[in-house]
Amino acid sequence: MADSAATPNDNAQEQKPQRSGKRKLFLLLLLLVVILAGVGVYCYHLFYGRFHASTDDAYVNGNLVQITPQVVGTVTRIAVDDGDYVRQGQPLVEFDPSDTAVSQQSAEANLAKTVRQVRGLYSNVDSYKAQVAARRVEVERARADYARRQQLAKGGAISKEELAHARDTLVAAQSSLTSAQQQLDTNQALVDDTEIASHPDVKAAAAQLRQAYLNHARSTLVAPVSGYVAKRSVQVGSRVQPGAALMAVVPLDQIWIDANFKETQLAEMRIGQPVEIHSDLYGDDVRYRGVVESLGVGTGSAFSLLPAQNATGNWIKIVQRLPVRIRLEGDNLDKHPLRIGLSTVVDVDLHDQDGARLPTTTPQQPRYSTDVYDHQLAEADQLIQQIVHNNGPAARAAGVAKR
């Protein structure tokens, strides 16, 4: 009976092989998981990772069109406020137009007076031409009288005193002709090769009127582009100076992504590569498409206000980041608009290696432009032409015909 009973040592010896087998199985499973994970990471890098570069250090950027006056004025009307949508050419702020209107009226009167004065110069030329013609006739008459008296004096028919008077008359007539010719030349020089509209005095007065007209037109500030109003600081009654920032207009159709990639990620990046973008605002459900438009020409630290001084004894190497500009496609911007400053996550597809690292051609067309101010100068020129016409020879002829 004592022989059939198991001792504690025998049980311990039987449990040791069981625990050792479980441990080996666990280690084998762990090794298998590590191997599979390594294979997975390698395959991910081989087939996807090495062809993509991503970063979450990316933000929406865009144009902030500052609205600044070009003339001094007192604000009398503000048509918009923060968040309002405005169209290109829409009035935003209006100044008291009294001063600029008076200046324009003065410039209009000055131009009209100058046109009439220039008309007088042309009339003076015609008058002096008539005087020169009359003086020539007098000179010819005096010359003929002097020649006739010379013949009579040779025969003793007249006295020498009478001959001397005839000679003096001839000299006086020649002097009058010379004086009239000089006056004609002087007045002719003022109008040579010109018309009333192209005369220097008229052009100078027209330039003054053009400037006064533009100043009056600029007393109303309009939106250069369509967009949303932001950062309004102007108040009614404020006396503002040229260059003061009154508000900003943000055109949300002119936005892009500034993605800051590590320098180790830019070796295979090229202009024109496609980009997938997700914003923190909408999450992964909304995807934006873009294209690499340009690669930065300097790191952020190089353009900072206080660049790093690396030539020191306590230098520590830090991986630098370069800004990459990504142009957004407009497919999702209408339904899911982005705002300036939003955080995004970008992923660049590096498969296409045909693009350049830096652009090699110069832009042939302006990237941004506006034509809201073009009509102001055209309207000023039209007003100038009207004033010149109303005060020129045609208006004079029309007035005579009415009488």
Phi, psi and omega in degrees: 000324177291330181288328183282344181281134181277138178273158178299328180295322180295320178295320179296321179293328180285326181285333181298312178298326180294314179295323180294321179292320177295323180294318179297320179295319179296317179295321178296317178296318178298317179297321180295318178297317179297317179296314179298320178297317178297319178296320179296315179297318180296314179296321178299315179293322184291318187257344182223307190302317183286351178255011180220143174230127184229157176202150173256004175271065184220140186220152178284133178228163181189183181276132172251101184276106181284134177264110182231139180284157176254352179227160175284141179192164175255125185290125178246343183205134174238118188271343187223168177220174182305135178090347180288146175268132180234149177261157180301129181091354181286135178297137180248310183224141178236139176261164173297118188273005188299309184297314182291328178293319178296318178298321179292319179297320177297319179293324177296316179296320179296320178294316179299317179296319180296319178299317180293322177296320178292323174303322177297324178297318178295322178294321178298322179299315179297321180295316181290330174297320178294320179295320179297319179296319179293319179295326177296319178298317179296320179296317180295321179293316180294324178293318179295319178296318180295319179295321180293321180289331175298319179294318180292325181293329179294327179272359179081015183285331178232164182276165177293331180295318179295323177296321180294322177297320179295322178293319178297321178297321178294317180296318179296321179294320178294322178295319178296322177295318180297317180296317179295323179294320178295318177297322176296317180296320179298313180287330178294324180295335181284343185231005182300136173056034178223159166246178182298317183291333182259004179293140182304319180296319179293320180295323178293317178293324178294322178296321177296318178293321179299317179294318179295322179295316180296320178298320179292318179295327181282358173288351171246116181271128181246163180282122179292331182221166174276139181173200185246139183282138178213156173058042177289126179237348184284148179231152178297134181093352181289142174262107188253151180254159178302137178092352180288135180282115182265322179191178177229149174245125183252107175279106184286357172269002178238057180241162179209177179248129171257105181255128182260101181266150172293150181298336178284350181262356189261000185298321183256009182274136183225157175292135179098355179288141181288152183225140173251133188232138172231136179259149176293338181293316184255347179081191184285349182288336181250123182245137175247147176252146179209179181222139176295118183263324179200152176253139184301146178264004178193154180286165178298323180291330181293329181257011179286164181298323178237089181299150180293139176259097185277348181275056179230167183285339182258035182290137175231128181288130178233134178295124183274159176239142178242138179284134176242125181268129183242122177277129183273140169280154186268021186288323185250357186290331179291315182280325184230077183293146178258155177244155181295133178097353181292147178278143179220164173240125184242148178224118184261129176276116186265011184297316183282114181249018183277341182285170180266156176283325178228146180295146181245357179238154179268151178297135179267340180232150177296140180292320182225142179202163176215150181239019184289342182261354185295322185291337181298313180292323178296319178294322177296316178296323178295319177296320179297314179300321180295317180294318179297319180293319183289339182246008181267188181300327181296319178294323178296317179295322179294322179294321177294320181296324180293327179290000000 
